[in-house]
C-alpha cells in the first residue's frame, strides 16, 4: 500500500519525486489523470495526496470531486503545487479542499519533508 498518491504527468518531475520518495522511505503511487486520482484515493488509505495542478487531465476537477465526496473531512493531507503566477487556480484548489497550495519551487525545495509527512 502506498503512503502517498501523486497526480503528476510530467515524467521528468515524476522521476525526481520517485527518487526522493525512495530516499525518504516513502512509497508513492503515481497517477496521470484526475480520474485515476479519484479512483486511487477511494481505494487507498494513503495519508497524503499530492496534486500537480498543471497536469493536463483534470487535476483541479479531481480535487473538487474528492472534496464533494467527503475527502475534505478526511484526515489525510491534500497538497497541490503549481506555477506561482496562477493565483486564481490556487484559490480554486483551496476552496476545493487542498490544505496546502504552493508554488512548484517551494514544493520542490520541501519535497523530502512533505513526503516524510506521509509517514507520520
Biopython code that builds the backbone (N, CA, C, O; Angstrom):
import numpy as np
from Bio.PDB.StructureBuilder import StructureBuilder

atoms = [
    (1, "UNK", "N", (0.836, -1.186, 0.000)),
    (1, "UNK", "CA", (0.000, 0.000, 0.000)),
    (1, "UNK", "C", (0.879, 1.246, 0.000)),
    (1, "UNK", "O", (1.885, 1.304, 0.707)),
    (2, "UNK", "N", (0.503, 2.217, -0.777)),
    (2, "UNK", "CA", (1.271, 3.460, -0.894)),
    (2, "UNK", "C", (1.006, 4.384, 0.292)),
    (2, "UNK", "O", (-0.091, 4.411, 0.852)),
    (3, "UNK", "N", (2.037, 5.137, 0.656)),
    (3, "UNK", "CA", (1.900, 6.165, 1.693)),
    (3, "UNK", "C", (1.302, 7.438, 1.113)),
    (3, "UNK", "O", (0.643, 8.207, 1.812)),
    (4, "UNK", "N", (1.544, 7.647, -0.189)),
    (4, "UNK", "CA", (1.078, 8.868, -0.853)),
    (4, "UNK", "C", (0.622, 8.538, -2.272)),
    (4, "UNK", "O", (1.168, 7.652, -2.930)),
    (5, "UNK", "N", (-0.388, 9.269, -2.723)),
    (5, "UNK", "CA", (-0.850, 9.186, -4.109)),
    (5, "UNK", "C", (-0.525, 10.527, -4.742)),
    (5, "UNK", "O", (-0.835, 11.579, -4.184)),
    (6, "UNK", "N", (0.099, 10.482, -5.905)),
    (6, "UNK", "CA", (0.550, 11.705, -6.553)),
    (6, "UNK", "C", (-0.002, 11.776, -7.970)),
    (6, "UNK", "O", (0.220, 10.874, -8.778)),
    (7, "UNK", "N", (-0.718, 12.846, -8.264)),
    (7, "UNK", "CA", (-1.176, 13.120, -9.625)),
    (7, "UNK", "C", (-0.126, 13.998, -10.283)),
    (7, "UNK", "O", (0.069, 15.153, -9.905)),
    (8, "UNK", "N", (0.548, 13.424, -11.280)),
    (8, "UNK", "CA", (1.598, 14.150, -11.988)),
    (8, "UNK", "C", (1.741, 13.534, -13.373)),
    (8, "UNK", "O", (1.762, 12.313, -13.522)),
    (9, "UNK", "N", (1.841, 14.395, -14.388)),
    (9, "UNK", "CA", (2.025, 13.857, -15.738)),
    (9, "UNK", "C", (3.329, 14.325, -16.377)),
    (9, "UNK", "O", (3.572, 14.058, -17.554)),
    (10, "UNK", "N", (4.158, 15.012, -15.622)),
    (10, "UNK", "CA", (5.487, 15.438, -16.059)),
    (10, "UNK", "C", (6.465, 14.316, -15.706)),
    (10, "UNK", "O", (6.800, 14.123, -14.538)),
    (11, "UNK", "N", (6.917, 13.580, -16.718)),
    (11, "UNK", "CA", (7.744, 12.397, -16.463)),
    (11, "UNK", "C", (9.080, 12.716, -15.810)),
    (11, "UNK", "O", (9.570, 11.933, -14.996)),
    (12, "UNK", "N", (9.677, 13.853, -16.153)),
    (12, "UNK", "CA", (10.949, 14.225, -15.539)),
    (12, "UNK", "C", (10.763, 14.531, -14.049)),
    (12, "UNK", "O", (11.554, 14.086, -13.218)),
    (13, "UNK", "N", (9.734, 15.280, -13.723)),
    (13, "UNK", "CA", (9.481, 15.612, -12.325)),
    (13, "UNK", "C", (9.013, 14.366, -11.560)),
    (13, "UNK", "O", (9.313, 14.209, -10.377)),
    (14, "UNK", "N", (8.289, 13.498, -12.235)),
    (14, "UNK", "CA", (7.859, 12.243, -11.610)),
    (14, "UNK", "C", (9.074, 11.409, -11.199)),
    (14, "UNK", "O", (9.083, 10.818, -10.119)),
    (15, "UNK", "N", (10.092, 11.358, -12.052)),
    (15, "UNK", "CA", (11.309, 10.611, -11.717)),
    (15, "UNK", "C", (11.992, 11.212, -10.492)),
    (15, "UNK", "O", (12.462, 10.479, -9.622)),
    (16, "UNK", "N", (12.052, 12.542, -10.418)),
    (16, "UNK", "CA", (12.640, 13.222, -9.252)),
    (16, "UNK", "C", (11.845, 12.897, -7.988)),
    (16, "UNK", "O", (12.422, 12.613, -6.938)),
    (17, "UNK", "N", (10.531, 12.941, -8.099)),
    (17, "UNK", "CA", (9.669, 12.653, -6.958)),
    (17, "UNK", "C", (9.868, 11.209, -6.484)),
    (17, "UNK", "O", (9.975, 10.955, -5.284)),
    (18, "UNK", "N", (9.917, 10.278, -7.420)),
    (18, "UNK", "CA", (10.087, 8.875, -7.048)),
    (18, "UNK", "C", (11.450, 8.625, -6.411)),
    (18, "UNK", "O", (11.559, 7.833, -5.475)),
    (19, "UNK", "N", (12.486, 9.291, -6.909)),
    (19, "UNK", "CA", (13.814, 9.149, -6.310)),
    (19, "UNK", "C", (13.824, 9.700, -4.886)),
    (19, "UNK", "O", (14.390, 9.083, -3.984)),
    (20, "UNK", "N", (13.205, 10.853, -4.685)),
    (20, "UNK", "CA", (13.134, 11.435, -3.344)),
    (20, "UNK", "C", (12.322, 10.531, -2.418)),
    (20, "UNK", "O", (12.684, 10.347, -1.256)),
    (21, "UNK", "N", (11.245, 9.978, -2.918)),
    (21, "UNK", "CA", (10.435, 9.059, -2.115)),
    (21, "UNK", "C", (11.264, 7.844, -1.695)),
    (21, "UNK", "O", (11.198, 7.409, -0.545)),
    (22, "UNK", "N", (12.026, 7.312, -2.610)),
    (22, "UNK", "CA", (12.872, 6.159, -2.298)),
    (22, "UNK", "C", (13.880, 6.505, -1.205)),
    (22, "UNK", "O", (14.097, 5.724, -0.278)),
    (23, "UNK", "N", (14.491, 7.681, -1.322)),
    (23, "UNK", "CA", (15.483, 8.110, -0.330)),
    (23, "UNK", "C", (14.867, 8.350, 1.046)),
    (23, "UNK", "O", (15.543, 8.193, 2.062)),
    (24, "UNK", "N", (13.600, 8.727, 1.086)),
    (24, "UNK", "CA", (12.936, 9.005, 2.364)),
    (24, "UNK", "C", (12.170, 7.800, 2.900)),
    (24, "UNK", "O", (11.611, 7.857, 3.996)),
    (25, "UNK", "N", (12.142, 6.714, 2.135)),
    (25, "UNK", "CA", (11.444, 5.513, 2.591)),
    (25, "UNK", "C", (9.934, 5.593, 2.476)),
    (25, "UNK", "O", (9.217, 4.875, 3.173)),
    (26, "UNK", "N", (9.449, 6.455, 1.606)),
    (26, "UNK", "CA", (8.017, 6.644, 1.415)),
    (26, "UNK", "C", (7.614, 5.966, 0.109)),
    (26, "UNK", "O", (8.268, 6.146, -0.918)),
    (27, "UNK", "N", (6.539, 5.189, 0.153)),
    (27, "UNK", "CA", (6.053, 4.572, -1.078)),
    (27, "UNK", "C", (5.009, 5.489, -1.703)),
    (27, "UNK", "O", (4.118, 5.993, -1.018)),
    (28, "UNK", "N", (5.131, 5.700, -3.015)),
    (28, "UNK", "CA", (4.191, 6.554, -3.717)),
    (28, "UNK", "C", (3.554, 5.793, -4.867)),
    (28, "UNK", "O", (4.174, 4.943, -5.507)),
    (29, "UNK", "N", (2.320, 6.123, -5.099)),
    (29, "UNK", "CA", (1.602, 5.658, -6.282)),
    (29, "UNK", "C", (1.398, 6.890, -7.145)),
    (29, "UNK", "O", (0.825, 7.878, -6.687)),
    (30, "UNK", "N", (1.855, 6.844, -8.381)),
    (30, "UNK", "CA", (1.653, 7.983, -9.264)),
    (30, "UNK", "C", (0.532, 7.675, -10.254)),
    (30, "UNK", "O", (0.398, 6.557, -10.752)),
    (31, "UNK", "N", (-0.248, 8.684, -10.515)),
    (31, "UNK", "CA", (-1.323, 8.600, -11.496)),
    (31, "UNK", "C", (-1.190, 9.797, -12.429)),
    (31, "UNK", "O", (-0.620, 10.823, -12.057)),
    (32, "UNK", "N", (-1.720, 9.659, -13.647)),
    (32, "UNK", "CA", (-1.529, 10.712, -14.645)),
    (32, "UNK", "C", (-2.772, 11.537, -14.938)),
    (32, "UNK", "O", (-2.699, 12.547, -15.637)),
    (33, "UNK", "N", (-3.929, 11.107, -14.399)),
    (33, "UNK", "CA", (-5.160, 11.861, -14.670)),
    (33, "UNK", "C", (-5.950, 12.067, -13.380)),
    (33, "UNK", "O", (-5.779, 11.349, -12.395)),
    (34, "UNK", "N", (-6.808, 13.061, -13.423)),
    (34, "UNK", "CA", (-7.677, 13.308, -12.281)),
    (34, "UNK", "C", (-8.599, 12.142, -11.999)),
    (34, "UNK", "O", (-8.863, 11.821, -10.840)),
    (35, "UNK", "N", (-9.087, 11.510, -13.040)),
    (35, "UNK", "CA", (-9.961, 10.347, -12.876)),
    (35, "UNK", "C", (-9.240, 9.214, -12.145)),
    (35, "UNK", "O", (-9.816, 8.579, -11.262)),
    (36, "UNK", "N", (-7.987, 8.961, -12.511)),
    (36, "UNK", "CA", (-7.203, 7.927, -11.822)),
    (36, "UNK", "C", (-6.972, 8.303, -10.363)),
    (36, "UNK", "O", (-6.981, 7.435, -9.490)),
    (37, "UNK", "N", (-6.763, 9.587, -10.095)),
    (37, "UNK", "CA", (-6.559, 10.036, -8.719)),
    (37, "UNK", "C", (-7.784, 9.741, -7.866)),
    (37, "UNK", "O", (-7.663, 9.214, -6.760)),
    (38, "UNK", "N", (-8.948, 10.076, -8.370)),
    (38, "UNK", "CA", (-10.186, 9.851, -7.613)),
    (38, "UNK", "C", (-10.360, 8.360, -7.322)),
    (38, "UNK", "O", (-10.717, 7.987, -6.204)),
    (39, "UNK", "N", (-10.114, 7.510, -8.310)),
    (39, "UNK", "CA", (-10.245, 6.055, -8.122)),
    (39, "UNK", "C", (-9.226, 5.536, -7.111)),
    (39, "UNK", "O", (-9.564, 4.742, -6.233)),
    (40, "UNK", "N", (-7.991, 5.983, -7.239)),
    (40, "UNK", "CA", (-6.948, 5.527, -6.313)),
    (40, "UNK", "C", (-7.208, 6.001, -4.888)),
    (40, "UNK", "O", (-6.997, 5.252, -3.935)),
    (41, "UNK", "N", (-7.661, 7.230, -4.743)),
    (41, "UNK", "CA", (-7.949, 7.763, -3.409)),
    (41, "UNK", "C", (-9.078, 6.986, -2.746)),
    (41, "UNK", "O", (-9.054, 6.761, -1.536)),
    (42, "UNK", "N", (-10.063, 6.578, -3.533)),
    (42, "UNK", "CA", (-11.181, 5.806, -2.978)),
    (42, "UNK", "C", (-10.736, 4.417, -2.528)),
    (42, "UNK", "O", (-11.308, 3.847, -1.600)),
    (43, "UNK", "N", (-9.719, 3.878, -3.184)),
    (43, "UNK", "CA", (-9.295, 2.508, -2.904)),
    (43, "UNK", "C", (-8.115, 2.415, -1.937)),
    (43, "UNK", "O", (-7.742, 1.316, -1.527)),
    (44, "UNK", "N", (-7.532, 3.541, -1.574)),
    (44, "UNK", "CA", (-6.296, 3.519, -0.795)),
    (44, "UNK", "C", (-6.420, 4.318, 0.501)),
    (44, "UNK", "O", (-7.073, 5.361, 0.536)),
    (45, "UNK", "N", (-5.788, 3.819, 1.565)),
    (45, "UNK", "CA", (-5.751, 4.596, 2.806)),
    (45, "UNK", "C", (-4.554, 5.545, 2.875)),
    (45, "UNK", "O", (-4.199, 6.005, 3.960)),
    (46, "UNK", "N", (-3.932, 5.841, 1.745)),
    (46, "UNK", "CA", (-2.747, 6.705, 1.733)),
    (46, "UNK", "C", (-3.003, 7.975, 2.545)),
    (46, "UNK", "O", (-4.067, 8.586, 2.438)),
    (47, "UNK", "N", (-2.023, 8.364, 3.353)),
    (47, "UNK", "CA", (-2.165, 9.515, 4.245)),
    (47, "UNK", "C", (-1.984, 10.851, 3.541)),
    (47, "UNK", "O", (-2.334, 11.895, 4.091)),
    (48, "UNK", "N", (-1.440, 10.826, 2.330)),
    (48, "UNK", "CA", (-1.099, 12.057, 1.635)),
    (48, "UNK", "C", (-1.509, 11.970, 0.171)),
    (48, "UNK", "O", (-1.277, 10.962, -0.497)),
    (49, "UNK", "N", (-2.116, 13.033, -0.308)),
    (49, "UNK", "CA", (-2.439, 13.172, -1.724)),
    (49, "UNK", "C", (-1.743, 14.433, -2.215)),
    (49, "UNK", "O", (-1.898, 15.509, -1.638)),
    (50, "UNK", "N", (-0.972, 14.284, -3.292)),
    (50, "UNK", "CA", (-0.255, 15.414, -3.886)),
    (50, "UNK", "C", (-0.779, 15.599, -5.303)),
    (50, "UNK", "O", (-0.916, 14.636, -6.058)),
    (51, "UNK", "N", (-1.070, 16.851, -5.655)),
    (51, "UNK", "CA", (-1.646, 17.137, -6.956)),
    (51, "UNK", "C", (-0.846, 18.225, -7.670)),
    (51, "UNK", "O", (-0.675, 19.328, -7.151)),
    (52, "UNK", "N", (-0.364, 17.897, -8.857)),
    (52, "UNK", "CA", (0.227, 18.896, -9.737)),
    (52, "UNK", "C", (-0.932, 19.557, -10.466)),
    (52, "UNK", "O", (-1.520, 18.957, -11.366)),
    (53, "UNK", "N", (-1.261, 20.761, -10.096)),
    (53, "UNK", "CA", (-2.414, 21.445, -10.690)),
    (53, "UNK", "C", (-2.214, 21.783, -12.158)),
    (53, "UNK", "O", (-3.162, 22.178, -12.837)),
    (54, "UNK", "N", (-0.996, 21.632, -12.652)),
    (54, "UNK", "CA", (-0.737, 21.852, -14.065)),
    (54, "UNK", "C", (-0.802, 20.567, -14.882)),
    (54, "UNK", "O", (-0.518, 20.578, -16.079)),
    (55, "UNK", "N", (-1.169, 19.473, -14.249)),
    (55, "UNK", "CA", (-1.373, 18.229, -15.004)),
    (55, "UNK", "C", (-2.494, 18.472, -16.008)),
    (55, "UNK", "O", (-3.461, 19.175, -15.716)),
    (56, "UNK", "N", (-2.355, 17.896, -17.168)),
    (56, "UNK", "CA", (-3.261, 18.214, -18.273)),
    (56, "UNK", "C", (-4.640, 17.586, -18.188)),
    (56, "UNK", "O", (-5.545, 18.016, -18.903)),
    (57, "UNK", "N", (-4.830, 16.601, -17.354)),
    (57, "UNK", "CA", (-6.090, 15.856, -17.384)),
    (57, "UNK", "C", (-6.839, 15.885, -16.054)),
    (57, "UNK", "O", (-6.815, 14.914, -15.298)),
    (58, "UNK", "N", (-7.500, 17.000, -15.779)),
    (58, "UNK", "CA", (-8.457, 17.069, -14.688)),
    (58, "UNK", "C", (-7.927, 17.150, -13.279)),
    (58, "UNK", "O", (-8.525, 16.579, -12.367)),
    (59, "UNK", "N", (-6.822, 17.841, -13.072)),
    (59, "UNK", "CA", (-6.233, 17.911, -11.730)),
    (59, "UNK", "C", (-7.136, 18.632, -10.735)),
    (59, "UNK", "O", (-7.509, 18.055, -9.714)),
    (60, "UNK", "N", (-7.488, 19.868, -11.015)),
    (60, "UNK", "CA", (-8.298, 20.623, -10.053)),
    (60, "UNK", "C", (-9.699, 20.026, -9.951)),
    (60, "UNK", "O", (-10.310, 20.060, -8.882)),
    (61, "UNK", "N", (-10.207, 19.484, -11.044)),
    (61, "UNK", "CA", (-11.520, 18.827, -11.006)),
    (61, "UNK", "C", (-11.488, 17.608, -10.088)),
    (61, "UNK", "O", (-12.475, 17.320, -9.411)),
    (62, "UNK", "N", (-10.368, 16.889, -10.058)),
    (62, "UNK", "CA", (-10.235, 15.738, -9.160)),
    (62, "UNK", "C", (-10.264, 16.193, -7.699)),
    (62, "UNK", "O", (-10.889, 15.552, -6.854)),
    (63, "UNK", "N", (-9.589, 17.294, -7.415)),
    (63, "UNK", "CA", (-9.607, 17.826, -6.042)),
    (63, "UNK", "C", (-11.032, 18.209, -5.665)),
    (63, "UNK", "O", (-11.477, 17.942, -4.548)),
    (64, "UNK", "N", (-11.742, 18.830, -6.590)),
    (64, "UNK", "CA", (-13.138, 19.198, -6.331)),
    (64, "UNK", "C", (-13.995, 17.957, -6.101)),
    (64, "UNK", "O", (-14.853, 17.958, -5.219)),
    (65, "UNK", "N", (-13.778, 16.911, -6.873)),
    (65, "UNK", "CA", (-14.526, 15.660, -6.699)),
    (65, "UNK", "C", (-14.230, 15.036, -5.338)),
    (65, "UNK", "O", (-15.141, 14.574, -4.651)),
    (66, "UNK", "N", (-12.961, 15.023, -4.953)),
    (66, "UNK", "CA", (-12.599, 14.483, -3.638)),
    (66, "UNK", "C", (-13.270, 15.284, -2.528)),
    (66, "UNK", "O", (-13.739, 14.710, -1.545)),
    (67, "UNK", "N", (-13.316, 16.603, -2.678)),
    (67, "UNK", "CA", (-13.970, 17.458, -1.693)),
    (67, "UNK", "C", (-15.448, 17.168, -1.585)),
    (67, "UNK", "O", (-15.995, 17.126, -0.483)),
    (68, "UNK", "N", (-16.104, 16.966, -2.718)),
    (68, "UNK", "CA", (-17.542, 16.672, -2.730)),
    (68, "UNK", "C", (-17.856, 15.298, -2.161)),
    (68, "UNK", "O", (-18.946, 15.068, -1.637)),
    (69, "UNK", "N", (-16.886, 14.379, -2.268)),
    (69, "UNK", "CA", (-17.125, 13.019, -1.784)),
    (69, "UNK", "C", (-16.780, 12.862, -0.311)),
    (69, "UNK", "O", (-16.755, 11.749, 0.215)),
    (70, "UNK", "N", (-16.513, 13.990, 0.355)),
    (70, "UNK", "CA", (-16.223, 13.925, 1.787)),
    (70, "UNK", "C", (-14.751, 13.885, 2.101)),
    (70, "UNK", "O", (-14.375, 13.770, 3.268)),
    (71, "UNK", "N", (-13.903, 13.976, 1.090)),
    (71, "UNK", "CA", (-12.462, 13.919, 1.305)),
    (71, "UNK", "C", (-11.984, 15.078, 2.167)),
    (71, "UNK", "O", (-10.982, 14.950, 2.870)),
    (72, "UNK", "N", (-12.688, 16.213, 2.123)),
    (72, "UNK", "CA", (-12.272, 17.363, 2.929)),
    (72, "UNK", "C", (-12.298, 17.023, 4.415)),
    (72, "UNK", "O", (-11.453, 17.501, 5.172)),
    (73, "UNK", "N", (-13.238, 16.218, 4.831)),
    (73, "UNK", "CA", (-13.324, 15.849, 6.226)),
    (73, "UNK", "C", (-12.388, 14.712, 6.594)),
    (73, "UNK", "O", (-12.246, 14.370, 7.768)),
    (74, "UNK", "N", (-11.761, 14.139, 5.606)),
    (74, "UNK", "CA", (-10.839, 13.036, 5.813)),
    (74, "UNK", "C", (-9.545, 13.592, 6.412)),
    (74, "UNK", "O", (-9.102, 14.676, 6.035)),
    (75, "UNK", "N", (-8.943, 12.854, 7.339)),
    (75, "UNK", "CA", (-7.732, 13.356, 7.969)),
    (75, "UNK", "C", (-6.509, 13.363, 7.050)),
    (75, "UNK", "O", (-5.467, 13.897, 7.429)),
    (76, "UNK", "N", (-6.611, 12.785, 5.855)),
    (76, "UNK", "CA", (-5.423, 12.794, 5.008)),
    (76, "UNK", "C", (-5.165, 14.188, 4.446)),
    (76, "UNK", "O", (-6.076, 14.984, 4.219)),
    (77, "UNK", "N", (-3.908, 14.431, 4.240)),
    (77, "UNK", "CA", (-3.433, 15.732, 3.803)),
    (77, "UNK", "C", (-3.483, 15.816, 2.272)),
    (77, "UNK", "O", (-3.067, 14.886, 1.582)),
    (78, "UNK", "N", (-3.991, 16.926, 1.753)),
    (78, "UNK", "CA", (-4.028, 17.170, 0.318)),
    (78, "UNK", "C", (-3.187, 18.407, 0.036)),
    (78, "UNK", "O", (-3.490, 19.505, 0.502)),
    (79, "UNK", "N", (-2.115, 18.204, -0.742)),
    (79, "UNK", "CA", (-1.197, 19.284, -1.092)),
    (79, "UNK", "C", (-1.195, 19.429, -2.602)),
    (79, "UNK", "O", (-1.139, 18.438, -3.330)),
    (80, "UNK", "N", (-1.255, 20.659, -3.068)),
    (80, "UNK", "CA", (-1.192, 20.924, -4.500)),
    (80, "UNK", "C", (-0.067, 21.907, -4.776)),
    (80, "UNK", "O", (0.281, 22.734, -3.933)),
    (81, "UNK", "N", (0.493, 21.800, -5.974)),
    (81, "UNK", "CA", (1.508, 22.760, -6.384)),
    (81, "UNK", "C", (1.244, 23.200, -7.814)),
    (81, "UNK", "O", (0.598, 22.494, -8.589)),
    (82, "UNK", "N", (1.759, 24.386, -8.152)),
    (82, "UNK", "CA", (1.502, 24.996, -9.447)),
    (82, "UNK", "C", (2.498, 26.115, -9.684)),
    (82, "UNK", "O", (3.343, 26.391, -8.832)),
    (83, "UNK", "N", (2.402, 26.752, -10.824)),
    (83, "UNK", "CA", (3.224, 27.918, -11.121)),
    (83, "UNK", "C", (2.814, 29.057, -10.183)),
    (83, "UNK", "O", (1.628, 29.235, -9.905)),
    (84, "UNK", "N", (3.770, 29.810, -9.709)),
    (84, "UNK", "CA", (3.485, 30.874, -8.727)),
    (84, "UNK", "C", (2.581, 31.972, -9.271)),
    (84, "UNK", "O", (2.024, 32.736, -8.483)),
    (85, "UNK", "N", (2.413, 32.083, -10.575)),
    (85, "UNK", "CA", (1.583, 33.150, -11.135)),
    (85, "UNK", "C", (0.113, 32.758, -11.281)),
    (85, "UNK", "O", (-0.704, 33.590, -11.676)),
    (86, "UNK", "N", (-0.235, 31.530, -10.977)),
    (86, "UNK", "CA", (-1.602, 31.044, -11.171)),
    (86, "UNK", "C", (-2.447, 31.237, -9.913)),
    (86, "UNK", "O", (-2.875, 30.270, -9.282)),
    (87, "UNK", "N", (-2.675, 32.475, -9.568)),
    (87, "UNK", "CA", (-3.365, 32.842, -8.336)),
    (87, "UNK", "C", (-4.810, 32.328, -8.318)),
    (87, "UNK", "O", (-5.262, 31.801, -7.301)),
    (88, "UNK", "N", (-5.526, 32.472, -9.411)),
    (88, "UNK", "CA", (-6.924, 32.017, -9.460)),
    (88, "UNK", "C", (-7.034, 30.506, -9.305)),
    (88, "UNK", "O", (-7.921, 30.014, -8.607)),
    (89, "UNK", "N", (-6.143, 29.776, -9.949)),
    (89, "UNK", "CA", (-6.153, 28.318, -9.838)),
    (89, "UNK", "C", (-5.822, 27.886, -8.415)),
    (89, "UNK", "O", (-6.402, 26.929, -7.903)),
    (90, "UNK", "N", (-4.898, 28.584, -7.783)),
    (90, "UNK", "CA", (-4.551, 28.282, -6.392)),
    (90, "UNK", "C", (-5.762, 28.474, -5.480)),
    (90, "UNK", "O", (-6.022, 27.644, -4.609)),
    (91, "UNK", "N", (-6.490, 29.547, -5.675)),
    (91, "UNK", "CA", (-7.676, 29.811, -4.854)),
    (91, "UNK", "C", (-8.751, 28.750, -5.092)),
    (91, "UNK", "O", (-9.401, 28.299, -4.150)),
    (92, "UNK", "N", (-8.931, 28.363, -6.327)),
    (92, "UNK", "CA", (-9.907, 27.312, -6.655)),
    (92, "UNK", "C", (-9.540, 26.002, -5.951)),
    (92, "UNK", "O", (-10.414, 25.308, -5.432)),
    (93, "UNK", "N", (-8.256, 25.671, -5.934)),
    (93, "UNK", "CA", (-7.807, 24.442, -5.268)),
    (93, "UNK", "C", (-8.040, 24.515, -3.760)),
    (93, "UNK", "O", (-8.451, 23.530, -3.147)),
    (94, "UNK", "N", (-7.780, 25.666, -3.168)),
    (94, "UNK", "CA", (-8.027, 25.823, -1.720)),
    (94, "UNK", "C", (-9.511, 25.635, -1.402)),
    (94, "UNK", "O", (-9.871, 24.944, -0.449)),
    (95, "UNK", "N", (-10.356, 26.255, -2.206)),
    (95, "UNK", "CA", (-11.797, 26.127, -1.993)),
    (95, "UNK", "C", (-12.272, 24.692, -2.189)),
    (95, "UNK", "O", (-13.253, 24.266, -1.579)),
    (96, "UNK", "N", (-11.575, 23.953, -3.041)),
    (96, "UNK", "CA", (-11.946, 22.564, -3.308)),
    (96, "UNK", "C", (-11.512, 21.611, -2.196)),
    (96, "UNK", "O", (-11.995, 20.481, -2.130)),
    (97, "UNK", "N", (-10.601, 22.058, -1.318)),
    (97, "UNK", "CA", (-10.218, 21.210, -0.205)),
    (97, "UNK", "C", (-8.744, 20.961, -0.010)),
    (97, "UNK", "O", (-8.373, 20.186, 0.872)),
    (98, "UNK", "N", (-7.885, 21.586, -0.795)),
    (98, "UNK", "CA", (-6.445, 21.433, -0.572)),
    (98, "UNK", "C", (-6.050, 22.169, 0.700)),
    (98, "UNK", "O", (-6.324, 23.360, 0.844)),
    (99, "UNK", "N", (-5.415, 21.469, 1.608)),
    (99, "UNK", "CA", (-4.949, 22.122, 2.828)),
    (99, "UNK", "C", (-3.782, 23.054, 2.539)),
    (99, "UNK", "O", (-3.618, 24.082, 3.195)),
    (100, "UNK", "N", (-2.962, 22.680, 1.538)),
    (100, "UNK", "CA", (-1.813, 23.496, 1.185)),
    (100, "UNK", "C", (-1.716, 23.597, -0.329)),
    (100, "UNK", "O", (-1.821, 22.595, -1.037)),
    (101, "UNK", "N", (-1.515, 24.803, -0.813)),
    (101, "UNK", "CA", (-1.257, 25.053, -2.230)),
    (101, "UNK", "C", (0.001, 25.893, -2.278)),
    (101, "UNK", "O", (0.067, 26.953, -1.656)),
    (102, "UNK", "N", (0.996, 25.430, -3.008)),
    (102, "UNK", "CA", (2.271, 26.142, -3.008)),
    (102, "UNK", "C", (2.878, 26.212, -4.403)),
    (102, "UNK", "O", (2.566, 25.397, -5.270)),
    (103, "UNK", "N", (3.742, 27.189, -4.605)),
    (103, "UNK", "CA", (4.454, 27.259, -5.879)),
    (103, "UNK", "C", (5.322, 26.013, -6.065)),
    (103, "UNK", "O", (5.809, 25.427, -5.097)),
    (104, "UNK", "N", (5.502, 25.627, -7.308)),
    (104, "UNK", "CA", (6.293, 24.438, -7.626)),
    (104, "UNK", "C", (7.692, 24.527, -7.028)),
    (104, "UNK", "O", (8.229, 23.522, -6.562)),
    (105, "UNK", "N", (8.286, 25.713, -7.035)),
    (105, "UNK", "CA", (9.643, 25.862, -6.491)),
    (105, "UNK", "C", (9.681, 25.538, -4.999)),
    (105, "UNK", "O", (10.604, 24.871, -4.532)),
    (106, "UNK", "N", (8.687, 26.004, -4.256)),
    (106, "UNK", "CA", (8.625, 25.723, -2.824)),
    (106, "UNK", "C", (8.355, 24.230, -2.586)),
    (106, "UNK", "O", (8.945, 23.617, -1.697)),
    (107, "UNK", "N", (7.470, 23.667, -3.384)),
    (107, "UNK", "CA", (7.173, 22.238, -3.274)),
    (107, "UNK", "C", (8.450, 21.425, -3.493)),
    (107, "UNK", "O", (8.753, 20.513, -2.725)),
    (108, "UNK", "N", (9.186, 21.761, -4.536)),
    (108, "UNK", "CA", (10.424, 21.041, -4.857)),
    (108, "UNK", "C", (11.433, 21.173, -3.728)),
    (108, "UNK", "O", (12.078, 20.196, -3.348)),
    (109, "UNK", "N", (11.569, 22.365, -3.199)),
    (109, "UNK", "CA", (12.523, 22.618, -2.121)),
    (109, "UNK", "C", (12.184, 21.813, -0.868)),
    (109, "UNK", "O", (13.085, 21.385, -0.146)),
    (110, "UNK", "N", (10.904, 21.606, -0.604)),
    (110, "UNK", "CA", (10.463, 20.927, 0.616)),
    (110, "UNK", "C", (9.975, 19.496, 0.362)),
    (110, "UNK", "O", (9.341, 18.896, 1.230)),
    (111, "UNK", "N", (10.265, 18.955, -0.810)),
    (111, "UNK", "CA", (9.716, 17.661, -1.205)),
    (111, "UNK", "C", (10.014, 16.546, -0.206)),
    (111, "UNK", "O", (9.105, 15.798, 0.155)),
    (112, "UNK", "N", (11.228, 16.418, 0.240)),
    (112, "UNK", "CA", (11.577, 15.345, 1.179)),
    (112, "UNK", "C", (10.764, 15.456, 2.469)),
    (112, "UNK", "O", (10.239, 14.456, 2.958)),
    (113, "UNK", "N", (10.660, 16.651, 3.015)),
    (113, "UNK", "CA", (9.894, 16.845, 4.247)),
    (113, "UNK", "C", (8.407, 16.575, 4.028)),
    (113, "UNK", "O", (7.744, 15.995, 4.888)),
    (114, "UNK", "N", (7.888, 16.996, 2.878)),
    (114, "UNK", "CA", (6.478, 16.748, 2.567)),
    (114, "UNK", "C", (6.222, 15.256, 2.501)),
    (114, "UNK", "O", (5.248, 14.764, 3.071)),
    (115, "UNK", "N", (7.089, 14.533, 1.810)),
    (115, "UNK", "CA", (6.898, 13.082, 1.701)),
    (115, "UNK", "C", (7.037, 12.393, 3.059)),
    (115, "UNK", "O", (6.268, 11.485, 3.375)),
    (116, "UNK", "N", (8.012, 12.818, 3.861)),
    (116, "UNK", "CA", (8.154, 12.215, 5.205)),
    (116, "UNK", "C", (6.881, 12.420, 6.029)),
    (116, "UNK", "O", (6.573, 11.600, 6.893)),
    (117, "UNK", "N", (6.140, 13.500, 5.777)),
    (117, "UNK", "CA", (4.897, 13.750, 6.475)),
    (117, "UNK", "C", (3.841, 12.694, 6.217)),
    (117, "UNK", "O", (2.900, 12.555, 6.999)),
    (118, "UNK", "N", (3.982, 11.945, 5.131)),
    (118, "UNK", "CA", (3.036, 10.869, 4.830)),
    (118, "UNK", "C", (3.201, 9.707, 5.802)),
    (118, "UNK", "O", (2.278, 8.913, 5.985)),
    (119, "UNK", "N", (4.357, 9.605, 6.418)),
    (119, "UNK", "CA", (4.650, 8.517, 7.361)),
    (119, "UNK", "C", (4.228, 8.827, 8.779)),
    (119, "UNK", "O", (4.113, 7.925, 9.610)),
    (120, "UNK", "N", (3.993, 10.120, 9.065)),
    (120, "UNK", "CA", (3.686, 10.472, 10.468)),
    (120, "UNK", "C", (2.207, 10.553, 10.731)),
    (120, "UNK", "O", (1.795, 10.837, 11.856)),
]
sb = StructureBuilder()
sb.init_structure("model")
sb.init_model(0)
sb.init_chain("A")
sb.init_seg("    ")
for serial, (resi, resn, name, xyz) in enumerate(atoms, 1):
    if name == "N":
        sb.init_residue(resn, " ", resi, " ")
    sb.init_atom(name, np.array(xyz, "f"), 0.0, 1.0, " ", f" {name:<3s}", serial, name[0])
structure = sb.get_structure()
